[in-house]
Amino acid sequence: MPYCPKCDMEFVEGITVCSDCGGPLYESEEAGKAALKKEREAALPQELDPAGLIEPDEAGEETEEAAGAAKSAGLGQRSKRELPVSTVYVKKSQRYEDMKSSASAFLLMGCAALAAALLCVTGILPISGTTRIIFSLVLAVMGLVCLIVCIKTRKEASVMQKEAAEETAATEKLVTWFLTAHSADAIDQKLAEEALAAGDDLKEYTPEELSLKRYGLIQDYLITEKDLPDQTYVDLLCEEIYNRMFGQE
C-alpha cells in the first residue's frame, strides 16, 4: 500500500501524496523507509560540516567520531511521526456560546460603569470638584462602549447561531453516511488485510496502536471519499465516528 516514511502512515490505493506532510508516497513501507534512510545519510555530512571544511576519508564514508558527534548533538534524530502543527477545530456551536458569554459580560460591565457614573453625578460617591466630572465622564464613556460592543456581539452571535445549526446538521449527515458505508468489522478486516500484507498480525497490536490504525483508516476514507479540505474538521469527524463505532475501548 502507498506509504509515507516521514509520517509512518499507510494510505489506500490511489493516493500519491501524504495528507499530513505533503510528501510523495512509496509503493511499500520497506521502499519508503529505505528511501528515507538514504536521504538522511546523504544529508548527514552537510549537517556535520555545513561549511565544507572537513575532508572526507579515503573510503568516502562517515567516521565513527563524526557519527558520535552527530549522536551527541542530536543531529538526524527525528520522531517516528513528524506531524505538522495543527490547530484544534472549534465547533460553531461552541463559538456561538462563547459569543453569548462575551455579550453578557460586556452588558454587565456597561451597566456597572453607567451606574457608577450616575452615582458620581448625583454625589452619592464621595468625589467632588473636577475629579468627579472627569471620573463620571470616563465611566460613562466606558459604559457606552461596553454596551455598543455587547449589541455588536449579540448580532454576530445571532448569525453564528444559524451557521452552528447548519454545521451540526452537516456533521451529523457526514457521520451517518460514514457509519452506513463502513462498519467497525469492515474497518478491522481492512486493517487485518493490511497487517497480513506487511507480515504482521493485527492481534499483536497494542490497544493504542490499534486505535491509531483505526483512526488513520477512518481519516483516509473521509479524505478520499468526501474530499474534505479542512484537516482540523476531518479530525473532529474522525473522533466522532471513532467514538460511535468503537465506543470507549
Summary of the structure (lengths in Angstrom):
residues: 249
radius of gyration: 29.6
end to end distance: 27.2
largest distance: 94.3
contacts: 634
relative contact order: 0.09
helix: 67%
strand: 3%
